[in-house]
Amino acid sequence: MHHIKERIKRYFQTMDYFLLILALACSAFGLVLIFSATHAMDEGSARYMVIQSLAILLGLAGFVIVSSIDLERFTPLWRIVFIVNVIFQLSLIFFGYENGGNKSWLRFGGIGIQPAEIGKLLFIFTFAKHINLLRYRLNRVQSLVQLGIHLLIVMLAIILPSHDVGMSLPYVFIAILMLFAAGLSLKWFAGGAILACAAVPILWQVLSDIQKNRILVLFDPTISPDTYWQQQQSRIAIGSGKLFGTGFLRGSQTQSNMLPEKQTDFIFGVAGEEFGLIGCMLIVLALMALIIRVFYVAFHAPSQFSSLLCIGIGSMLMFQTFENIFMCLGIGPVMGLTLPFFSYGGSSIATMYLALGMVVGVSKRSKQRRIEGLPASETIAMEDMAAADKVRIRVSTKSLTAHTPFSSKQKPKITIEWFPRRKKTATEKTGRRKNDTSDQDKNE
């Protein structure tokens, strides 16, 4: 019993309250916007509010569980997690149902789950570990091919059954930022940009007519008036709100049901109409503060894997935030991505809290190390210990200095760093042979 109390006490001592409070504040404002968006609907707001509230509670439960787990202990299972993620996405072929033109949902009774949402977290976990294993040879062609195949398989598993290209684009953005944070050379990014530009004509032929129109309509509204109408209504709603908005439940576009998908994709339009520029700025500032905090945790993470985990989650939040807002303003294509913590959607809000739980878990471990007087970070040894003969070992006893404050119950830890053995040059080998020869002559 005493042990349980100690763990609970330590959990609250190391909790990142800033992240949690920000997320709850965003969810609370989101509930207000969802109530307004669904108030004038035939079925009313009660059903939407109940489902969203239950999803938030479920997400909070997942947040507590995930933040209490050291995910680095499960990294040896990353290949199994990768396979599970691919199978999960491909399950849409047999069990998925269409909603909004894309076969992107699984239905369990009255509950709908979007595999691509949950798949982001699984992808971040596996991709972070994959980069971590290749960290000493990241800039080699073989390593980039492996990581590229990793990303491509997951994207194809999403696109093939659902035909939803928009849901796969966040994965590309997440992978790019994670590779950048891991130290991939800029020359590879430049080369990738050139290849992407060259591949545009080919990729364009793969897109459906609806997907093409969503891009072309940004430049010429006459190409697809129906597609343009959605963004036009959103811009009208935001523009009519001016500085302070028309007031809660008083937005003409919102309450007359002229604004499409107003509780999900275009909820930013509801905020702009009824709460004005002030309300929109509050949303942007809250989400930017949350994203910056996630990157701050990544910067102070105790290991590269943990840092990449946070970078991936921060990238996911950043992409969805900017894409949703740009979509509502008519300067980005309609992709069906929700506004994090604000839009209606059970799987979306639950995924966001699970993602924050992963970040808070990293933050908690960093704080715990500081409390125990351990170094802020440590290098995790290579997964393949059989490769020890190809590396040299350096043992750091920095944490064993006399001034380090250890309690009687705490044991000092030794950090072991593994480095690839540098190949000797021809000059060094020749010099070594000469030295060996001269030593033999002296002995004789």
Buried (B, 14 or more C-beta within 10 A) or exposed (E): EEEEEEEEEBBEEBBBEBBBEBBBBBBEBBBBBBBBBBBBEEEEBEEBBEBBBBBBEBBBBBBBEBBBEEBBEEBEEBEEBBEBBBEBBBBBEEEBEEEEEBBBBBEEEEEBBBBBBBBBBBBBBBBBBBBBBBBEEBBEEEBBEBBEEBBEBBBBBBBEBBBBBBBBBBBEBBBBBBBBBBEBEEEBEEEBEEEEEEEEEEEEEEBEEBBBBBBBBBEEBEBBEEBBBBBBBBBBBBEBBEEEBBEEEEBBBBBEEBBBBBBBBBBBBBBBBBBBBBBBEBBBEBBBBBBEBBBBBBEBBBBBBBBBBBBBBBBBBBBBBBBBBBBBBBEBBBBBBBBBBBBBBBBBBBBBBBBBBBBBBBBBBBBBBEBBBBBEBBBBBBEEEEEEEEBEEEEEEEBEEEEBEBEEEEEEBEBEBBEEEEEEEEEEEEEEEEEEEEEEEEEE
